[in-house]
Amino acid sequence: MDELRILLARHGHATSGPDHRWTKEDPLTDIGLRQAEELAVHIAAMRRPPDRIVASSATRARQTAEACGRALGLEVALDDRLLEFGSGAISPFTLAEMFELMPYDEIWHPQDAGYDGEPVVEFWRRTAEAIEDVIAGGGQPLVVSHGGTTTAILRHLVLLDRGTPDAIHFYVANAGLSDVRVRSDRHGNRRVMLTRLNDTRFLTEVTEV
């Protein structure tokens, strides 16, 4: 294949204080809206900007993608397979508890399940299928999703087997941008190059959650 450039962006800031519990419907905060606009301006100014946008259907990802779509004059295609791990239920932990107790600060194994019951191996499977469909579509796609989803996509692209525990994590800040190049070598084997990870230089305020 010709070289395919995939831009991976995390959604902007969407939490609202220490008592907050994450849901799929969380909207961007004022900070997150500004981050989304700054991301959009940065992407639109690229020498080779994206020609299509695919996003998680979570509100915070959709709003971030729509800001980019306005800047690029593109529609946003939504894909439920890009939803964050555990998005099928409201978080049982507040933001404060997540930081104080670190209930998930362990290595995940394939059959471990989130609080919505989805095993992490199923999360890895659906995100892999989603990014393979993006690759099959060609062009220069922008994929807007979540921190965990971005890690899952990168796990797949660097050929980590789904039976491999989640001992690797790619840190991505809100509206952080990563750049992956995918091509075939002369033997027909896929080659993947991660050229940029978690670029936030274009943001006036960097947030983590």
N, C-alpha and C positions, 0 to 999 in steps of 0.2 A: 504494500500500500504506500501511497505518498504519505509524507509526514503529516500527522494529525496533531494539532495543538489543542489541548483541553485546559481551560481555565477552571479552577475549582475555588469557589468563594463560600465562606461561611456567612450566615445571616448576621445582621447588625444586632446590637445590644437589645435584649428583650425582657430582662428581669426587672422586678419592681420592688426591691427591698428584702430584708432578711426573712420575712415571713412568707415569701412567695413560694408557691409550688408550681412547677412547670406543667403546662398543658400544650397540646397541639395548637390551641387557639391564641396563645400569647402573642400580642402585637409588639411591634418595635416601640421602644421608648423614644423620647425626644433625641437622646444621644444616638440610638440605633437608626433613627430616620436620617440624622445628619451623616452617620457613617455610610448608610446606603447611598446617599447622594454623592458623597466623596468617592466611594467605590465606583459609582457610575461615571463620574467625570474622568476618573483615572482610566477606566477601561475604554471609554469612548475616544480618549486621546491616543490610544495605542496605534502604532504604525499598521498593525494588522488586527483590528478589533474583532470581537466575536461576530458571527453571522447568524447565530441562533442561541436561544436560552432555554435551558431545562432546569426546573426547580422542584424541590420538595413542596408538597402541598400544605405544609405547616404555615400558618399565617406569617410568622416572622421571616421565613425564607421567601415566601411569595412576595411580601412587601419589598424585600431587598432586591429580588429579581425584577420586580416591576419598575423600580427606580432605574435599574440598568436598562431595561427595555425602553423606557422613555428616552433615555440618553442616546440609545442606539437605533431607535425606530423599529424595534423588534417586538413581536408577541412573545409571551412566556408560555411554554408548555409545562404542565404540572405532572409529576410522577410520584405516586404514593410510595413507590419502592425506595425513594430517597429520604423518607422520614427517618428521624433519629431513632436509635435503639430505645425501646421503652415508651414510645410515643402513644401507644394504645391505651394508656391509663394516666391519670393524674399522678404526679410524683408523690410518694408517701413521705418524702423528706422536704422540709423547707430549705431555702437557700442557706440559712444559718446552720442547719443540721448537716447539710452536705459538707460544709467547710469544717465544722467542729468534730463531727463523727467520722467523716470520710467513709461512709458505708460501702462504697464501691471501690475503695482504694486497694484492690487486689487484682491479680492476673485472672482474666476471664478465660474459662475453658469452653469448648464448643457447646456443651449441653447446659451450661449455666443460663438461667433465664432472667430477664428483666422483670420488673414488677407488673408488667402487663402479660407475662407468661411466655413471651417470644424467646426461644433459645437464641443465643448469640450466633450460632452457626446458621440459623435461618436469616438473621440480619445480614450476615456476610454474604449469604446466597442471593438475597434479593437486591442488595446494593451492587453485587457483581453483575447480575443480569441487567440492572439499570444502566450501568456504565458501558457494558458491552453493546447495548442498543444505541447509546450515544455515539460510541465509536463507529458502529455500523452506519450511522447516519451521515458520517463524514463532516466536511466543513470545518469551522472553527468554533466549537461550542463553548458556552459558559454554563457551568453547572453550579447552581446555588443550593446549598443544603446546610449541613450541621457539622460540628466538630467530630462527632463519632462517625458520621457518614463519610466525611472526608478521609478519616483514618481507614475505614473499611474499604473505600475505593482504592486508596494507595496500597493497602495490604494486597488486594487482588492484583493490581497492576504490577507490583514487584514480585508476584508469584509466590506469596505465602499461602500454603495449603490451608484449607478451611479446618483441618484437624489440628493446626498449630495454635497453641494458646495465645491469647492476646498480650504477649509480652513486649509488644512494640506499640508506641503511641506517637502520633504526629500532632504536636501541639499547634492549634490554630486559634487565633484570637478572633473576636467579632469583626466581621468584614475582612478578615485576613484572606489574602489571595495566593493561590498556589498555581504553578504552571507545569504541565506534564506534556512531553512530546512522545508520540507513539508512531512507530514506523516498522516496516518489515526489512530485514537484511537480505543479502543476496541469496540466502538459502531459504528464504520464506519464513524465517523465525521472527517473532515479534521482539522489538527492542523498545524499551521504555526508559526515558530520561526525565528525571525530576529536576527541572531547571530553576525552580523558585518554590520556596515553601514559606507560607505565612508572611507574605509581604504586607506590611502595614505602614509603609513610609508615607503614603498619601493621606493618612488619617490624622486629624487634629487631636483626637483623643482615642487612646487604645484601651479597650476593655477585654476581660477574659471570659465572662459568663453571660 
